């Protein structure tokens, strides 16, 4: 497999980062517009002479409601994104239980990372270790001040020097290609939509369980609104909201999956080129596949950063591969052995 030049990959990833920053908010705002439009069609229609309800959309009202909602949505998403983006290093460490790894604690690992950084002319990232017998590693961060490589104690103990160098080179390639910045951007936006989806689902379940016949939707003006049961109207609104957000979530997941899978192949190729030893990385992946994961990490979005996601080892069907954040590890090994 031919490795795309580092500068070309950086340029592509920077472009994709900009596109993500533009497309994800557009998807969110598009779903809000869809929600308002559908609600208007249900509440602003009229009954014809035959008693049939005729859906009608008051686009002026929808536009006004959208503009009134826009500052709150943009502000909320902006604040969430800013906090998550600039505090991502702390969030990742807290989610994985990573601890700083100093030279005096493990000269072997520190020297492997330092030598690889010198050979490719990059600034050495921070090093972290997770006290976990399972085998895994990941790169994280958005800039030179936050870039980090994290290894489990299990992977340090099980892999030999050449295999560990292959894994570290894979993670350094993620950093050099700006993959971590791109992935963190996508993870944040998917997390925003996922949280909104979970919140609306919880509200929907509570409304169904406790009932809410005394309320009415006051956001939409319509002559027919006053004749409807408020509880039914709320349930309809929540169902429409769930559908709209679910559509946005699927679009964002599709983008995230495609980004993540391709980056793993590119990082494998970059790691093999950096060490000049693709078979060592293939051997490391084979060992990792026998015991992957992080016991203490329960967040699937963080697991997207791992060199091997246990999810990618649970099946090779079309459905599972389509919704996997990582390519099949057997395919990755086969490609490296033919490198």
C-alpha positions as CSV (number, residue, x, y, z in Angstrom):
1,X,0.0,0.0,0.0
2,X,1.4,3.4,-1.0
3,X,1.6,6.0,1.7
4,X,0.4,9.4,0.9
5,X,3.0,12.2,1.6
6,X,2.8,13.7,5.1
7,X,2.3,17.3,3.8
8,X,-0.5,16.1,1.4
9,X,-2.2,14.2,4.3
10,X,-1.9,17.2,6.6
11,X,-3.4,19.5,4.0
12,X,-6.3,17.1,3.4
13,X,-7.0,16.7,7.1
14,X,-6.9,20.5,7.7
15,X,-9.4,20.8,4.8
16,X,-11.6,18.1,6.2
17,X,-11.5,19.7,9.7
18,X,-12.8,23.0,8.2
19,X,-15.5,21.0,6.3
20,X,-16.5,19.3,9.5
21,X,-16.7,22.5,11.4
22,X,-19.1,23.8,8.7
23,X,-21.1,20.7,7.9
24,X,-21.9,19.5,11.4
25,X,-23.5,22.8,12.5
26,X,-25.4,23.0,9.2
27,X,-26.8,19.5,9.9
28,X,-27.9,20.5,13.3
29,X,-29.5,23.7,12.1
30,X,-31.1,21.8,9.2
31,X,-32.7,19.4,11.6
32,X,-34.1,22.3,13.7
33,X,-35.6,23.8,10.5
34,X,-37.1,20.5,9.6
35,X,-38.6,20.1,13.0
36,X,-40.1,23.6,13.0
37,X,-41.5,23.0,9.4
38,X,-43.1,19.7,10.3
39,X,-44.6,21.1,13.4
40,X,-46.0,24.0,11.5
41,X,-47.6,21.6,8.9
42,X,-49.3,19.8,11.8
43,X,-50.5,22.8,13.7
44,X,-51.0,25.6,11.1
45,X,-53.2,23.7,8.7
46,X,-56.9,23.9,8.2
47,X,-60.0,21.7,7.7
48,X,-61.6,21.8,4.3
49,X,-65.3,21.6,3.5
50,X,-65.2,17.9,3.8
51,X,-63.7,17.9,7.2
52,X,-60.3,16.7,6.0
53,X,-57.3,18.3,7.6
54,X,-55.1,20.1,5.0
55,X,-51.4,20.5,6.1
56,X,-50.1,24.0,5.6
57,X,-46.8,25.5,6.5
58,X,-46.5,29.1,7.6
59,X,-43.0,29.7,6.4
60,X,-42.9,33.3,7.9
61,X,-43.7,31.9,11.3
62,X,-41.2,29.1,10.8
63,X,-38.5,31.6,9.8
64,X,-39.2,33.8,12.8
65,X,-39.1,30.9,15.2
66,X,-35.9,29.6,13.6
67,X,-34.2,33.0,13.9
68,X,-35.4,33.2,17.5
69,X,-34.0,29.7,18.2
70,X,-30.7,30.3,16.3
71,X,-28.8,32.3,18.9
72,X,-29.6,29.8,21.6
73,X,-28.6,26.8,19.5
74,X,-25.4,28.4,18.1
75,X,-24.5,29.7,21.5
76,X,-25.1,26.4,23.3
77,X,-23.3,24.3,20.7
78,X,-20.4,26.9,20.6
79,X,-19.9,26.8,24.3
80,X,-20.1,23.0,24.4
81,X,-17.6,22.7,21.5
82,X,-15.2,25.3,22.9
83,X,-15.1,23.5,26.3
84,X,-14.7,20.1,24.8
85,X,-12.2,21.2,22.2
86,X,-9.8,23.0,24.5
87,X,-10.2,20.6,27.5
88,X,-10.1,17.4,25.4
89,X,-6.8,16.3,26.9
90,X,-8.2,16.4,30.4
91,X,-11.4,14.7,29.3
92,X,-9.4,11.8,27.6
93,X,-7.2,11.3,30.6
94,X,-10.1,11.2,33.0
95,X,-12.0,8.8,30.8
96,X,-9.1,6.4,30.5
97,X,-7.3,6.9,33.8
98,X,-4.0,7.8,32.0
99,X,-1.0,8.8,34.1
100,X,2.1,10.7,33.0
101,X,5.0,8.5,32.0
102,X,8.4,10.1,32.7
103,X,11.8,8.9,31.4
104,X,12.9,7.8,34.8
105,X,9.9,5.5,35.1
106,X,10.5,3.7,31.8
107,X,13.5,4.6,29.8
108,X,12.8,1.9,27.3
109,X,9.5,3.4,26.2
110,X,10.7,7.0,26.4
111,X,13.8,6.2,24.3
112,X,11.6,4.5,21.6
113,X,9.3,7.5,21.3
114,X,12.2,10.0,21.4
115,X,14.2,8.2,18.7
116,X,11.2,8.0,16.4
117,X,10.4,11.7,16.9
118,X,14.0,12.6,16.1
119,X,14.0,10.4,12.9
120,X,10.9,12.1,11.6
121,X,11.7,15.6,12.8
122,X,8.7,16.1,15.1
123,X,8.3,17.5,18.5
124,X,8.0,14.8,21.1
125,X,4.5,14.5,22.4
126,X,3.6,13.9,26.1
127,X,3.6,10.3,27.2
128,X,1.0,8.6,29.3
129,X,0.4,5.1,30.6
130,X,-2.8,3.4,31.6
131,X,-2.4,0.7,34.3
132,X,-4.3,-2.0,32.4
133,X,-3.3,-5.6,31.4
134,X,-5.1,-5.3,28.1
135,X,-3.2,-4.2,25.0
136,X,-3.9,-0.9,23.5
137,X,-2.5,2.5,22.6
138,X,-3.8,5.8,21.2
139,X,-2.8,9.3,20.2
140,X,-4.8,12.4,21.3
141,X,-4.6,16.2,21.3
142,X,-5.2,19.1,19.0
143,X,-1.9,21.0,19.0
144,X,1.8,20.8,20.1
145,X,0.8,21.6,23.7
146,X,-1.7,18.8,24.0
147,X,-0.5,16.0,21.6
148,X,0.0,12.8,23.6
149,X,0.7,9.1,23.1
150,X,-0.9,6.8,25.6
151,X,0.1,3.2,26.1
152,X,-1.4,0.5,28.4
153,X,1.0,-1.2,30.8
154,X,-0.1,-4.5,29.1
155,X,1.1,-3.4,25.7
156,X,4.4,-2.2,27.1
157,X,5.0,-5.6,28.9
158,X,3.9,-7.9,26.1
159,X,5.4,-6.3,22.9
160,X,9.1,-6.4,22.1
161,X,11.0,-3.3,21.2
162,X,10.4,-3.5,17.4
163,X,6.7,-4.2,17.9
164,X,6.3,-1.4,20.4
165,X,8.1,0.9,18.0
166,X,5.7,0.0,15.3
167,X,2.7,0.9,17.5
168,X,4.3,4.1,18.6
169,X,5.1,5.0,15.0
170,X,1.4,4.4,14.1
171,X,0.3,6.8,16.8
172,X,2.9,9.4,15.9
173,X,1.6,9.3,12.3
174,X,-1.9,10.1,13.6
175,X,-0.4,13.2,15.2
176,X,1.7,14.2,12.2
177,X,-1.3,13.8,9.9
178,X,-3.4,15.9,12.3
179,X,-5.8,12.9,12.6
180,X,-6.3,13.5,16.3
181,X,-7.6,17.0,15.7
182,X,-9.9,15.8,13.0
183,X,-11.3,12.9,15.0
184,X,-11.8,15.0,18.2
185,X,-13.7,17.5,16.1
186,X,-16.0,14.8,14.8
187,X,-16.3,13.2,18.3
188,X,-17.4,16.5,19.9
189,X,-20.1,17.2,17.3
190,X,-21.4,13.6,17.4
191,X,-21.4,13.8,21.2
192,X,-23.5,17.0,21.1
193,X,-26.2,15.3,18.9
194,X,-26.0,12.1,20.8
195,X,-26.7,13.9,24.1
196,X,-29.6,15.8,22.6
197,X,-31.0,12.6,21.3
198,X,-30.7,10.9,24.7
199,X,-32.2,13.9,26.4
200,X,-35.3,14.0,24.2
201,X,-35.7,10.2,24.5
202,X,-35.7,10.5,28.3
203,X,-38.3,13.3,28.1
204,X,-40.4,11.2,25.7
205,X,-40.3,8.2,28.1
206,X,-41.3,10.4,31.0
207,X,-44.2,11.9,29.1
208,X,-45.5,8.5,28.1
209,X,-45.1,7.2,31.6
210,X,-46.5,10.0,33.7
211,X,-48.7,11.7,31.1
212,X,-49.0,15.4,30.6
213,X,-52.6,16.3,29.7
214,X,-52.5,19.7,31.2
215,X,-49.8,21.2,28.9
216,X,-50.0,22.7,25.5
217,X,-47.4,23.7,23.0
218,X,-47.3,27.4,23.0
219,X,-44.6,27.8,20.3
220,X,-46.9,27.4,17.3
221,X,-49.9,29.7,16.5
222,X,-52.9,27.9,15.0
223,X,-56.7,28.1,15.4
224,X,-56.8,24.3,15.7
225,X,-54.2,24.2,18.4
226,X,-56.6,25.0,21.2
227,X,-58.8,22.0,20.4
228,X,-56.0,19.5,20.8
229,X,-55.0,17.7,23.9
230,X,-51.7,19.2,25.1
231,X,-50.3,15.8,26.1
232,X,-50.8,14.4,22.6
233,X,-49.3,17.5,21.0
234,X,-46.2,17.2,23.2
235,X,-45.8,13.5,22.3
236,X,-46.1,14.3,18.6
237,X,-43.5,17.1,19.0
238,X,-41.1,14.8,20.8
239,X,-41.5,12.0,18.2
240,X,-40.8,14.5,15.4
241,X,-37.8,15.8,17.4
242,X,-36.5,12.3,17.9
243,X,-36.8,11.6,14.2
244,X,-35.0,14.8,13.2
245,X,-32.2,14.4,15.6
246,X,-31.8,10.7,14.7
247,X,-31.4,11.7,11.1
248,X,-28.7,14.2,12.0
249,X,-27.0,11.5,14.2
250,X,-26.9,9.0,11.4
251,X,-25.4,11.6,9.0
252,X,-22.7,12.5,11.6
253,X,-21.9,8.9,12.4
254,X,-21.5,8.0,8.8
255,X,-19.0,10.8,8.4
256,X,-17.2,9.8,11.6
257,X,-16.9,6.1,10.7
258,X,-15.5,6.9,7.2
259,X,-13.0,9.3,8.6
260,X,-11.8,6.9,11.3
261,X,-11.5,3.8,9.2
262,X,-9.4,5.5,6.5
263,X,-7.1,7.2,9.1
264,X,-6.2,3.8,10.6
265,X,-5.0,2.4,7.3
266,X,-3.0,5.6,6.6
267,X,-1.5,5.5,10.1
268,X,-0.5,1.8,9.6
269,X,1.2,2.8,6.4
270,X,2.9,5.8,8.0
271,X,4.1,3.7,11.0
272,X,5.5,1.1,8.7
273,X,7.3,3.7,6.6
274,X,8.7,5.4,9.7
275,X,10.1,2.2,11.3
276,X,10.9,0.5,8.0
277,X,9.5,-2.6,9.6
278,X,5.9,-3.3,8.6
279,X,6.1,-6.9,9.8
280,X,6.8,-5.7,13.4
281,X,3.6,-3.6,13.3
282,X,1.7,-6.5,11.8
283,X,3.0,-8.8,14.6
284,X,2.0,-6.2,17.2
285,X,-1.5,-5.9,15.8
286,X,-1.8,-9.7,15.9
287,X,-0.9,-9.7,19.6
288,X,-3.2,-6.8,20.4
289,X,-6.1,-8.6,18.7
290,X,-5.8,-11.3,21.3
291,X,-6.5,-8.9,24.2
292,X,-7.6,-5.5,23.1
293,X,-9.5,-2.8,25.0
294,X,-9.3,-0.7,28.1
295,X,-11.2,-2.1,31.1
296,X,-11.6,1.3,32.8
297,X,-12.8,3.2,29.7
298,X,-16.6,3.0,29.2
299,X,-16.9,5.8,26.6
300,X,-17.2,4.5,23.0
301,X,-16.3,7.9,21.6
302,X,-12.9,7.8,23.3
303,X,-12.4,4.2,22.2
304,X,-12.5,5.5,18.6
305,X,-8.9,6.8,19.2
306,X,-7.6,3.4,20.2
307,X,-5.3,1.5,17.8
308,X,-7.7,-1.4,18.1
309,X,-11.3,-1.1,19.0
310,X,-12.8,-4.3,20.4
311,X,-15.9,-3.6,18.3
312,X,-13.9,-4.1,15.1
313,X,-13.0,-7.6,16.3
314,X,-16.6,-8.8,17.0
315,X,-17.6,-9.5,13.5
316,X,-16.8,-9.0,9.8
317,X,-20.3,-8.8,8.4
318,X,-21.2,-5.9,6.0
319,X,-23.4,-4.3,8.7
320,X,-20.8,-4.5,11.4
321,X,-18.1,-3.2,9.2
322,X,-20.2,-0.3,8.0
323,X,-20.8,0.9,11.5
324,X,-17.3,0.2,12.9
325,X,-14.9,3.0,13.7
326,X,-11.9,0.8,12.8
327,X,-11.3,-1.4,9.8
328,X,-11.0,-5.2,10.3
329,X,-7.7,-5.9,12.0
330,X,-7.1,-9.0,9.9
331,X,-7.2,-6.8,6.8
332,X,-4.8,-4.4,8.3
333,X,-2.3,-7.2,9.1
334,X,-2.6,-8.6,5.6
335,X,-1.9,-5.2,4.0
336,X,1.1,-4.7,6.3
337,X,2.5,-8.1,5.4
338,X,2.4,-7.1,1.7
339,X,3.8,-3.7,2.3
